[in-house]
Amino acid sequence: MAQLTNIRESISGVSLDEETTKMIEMQKAYEASARMIRVADEMLETVLSLKRM
């Protein structure tokens, strides 16, 4: 089975393990970016609410 997987990957030129790893890395980066945007939005809301007082 492993040999067939290696042959298929060598023909297709795509490593499923590498692609899965890259996808997980990109997902984590997206989540981190979303958290940063959320925090910036909360900070801006706080600043604006202080100005309204």
C-alpha positions as CSV (number, residue, x, y, z in Angstrom):
1,M,0.0,0.0,0.0
2,A,2.8,2.4,0.9
3,Q,4.6,1.6,-2.3
4,L,1.4,2.4,-4.4
5,T,1.0,5.7,-2.5
6,N,4.6,6.6,-3.2
7,I,4.2,5.8,-6.9
8,R,1.0,7.8,-7.1
9,E,2.6,10.8,-5.4
10,S,5.7,10.6,-7.7
11,I,3.4,10.6,-10.8
12,S,1.1,13.4,-9.6
13,G,4.0,15.5,-8.2
14,V,1.9,16.3,-5.1
15,S,2.6,15.0,-1.6
16,L,-0.6,14.8,0.3
17,D,1.3,15.0,3.6
18,E,2.9,18.3,2.5
19,E,-0.3,19.7,1.2
20,T,-2.1,18.8,4.4
21,T,0.6,20.4,6.5
22,K,0.5,23.6,4.4
23,M,-3.3,23.7,4.7
24,I,-3.1,23.4,8.5
25,E,-0.4,26.2,8.6
26,M,-2.6,28.5,6.5
27,Q,-5.6,27.8,8.6
28,K,-3.7,28.7,11.8
29,A,-2.4,31.9,10.2
30,Y,-5.9,32.8,9.1
31,E,-7.2,32.2,12.7
32,A,-4.4,34.3,14.1
33,S,-5.2,37.1,11.7
34,A,-8.9,36.9,12.5
35,R,-8.0,37.2,16.3
36,M,-5.8,40.2,15.6
37,I,-8.6,42.0,13.7
38,R,-11.1,41.1,16.4
39,V,-8.8,42.6,19.1
40,A,-8.2,45.7,17.0
41,D,-12.0,46.1,16.5
42,E,-12.6,45.8,20.3
43,M,-9.9,48.3,21.0
44,L,-11.4,50.8,18.6
45,E,-14.9,50.3,20.1
46,T,-13.4,51.0,23.5
47,V,-11.7,54.2,22.3
48,L,-14.9,55.4,20.6
49,S,-17.0,54.6,23.7
50,L,-14.6,56.6,25.9
51,K,-14.9,59.5,23.6
52,R,-18.7,59.4,23.8
53,M,-18.6,59.8,27.5
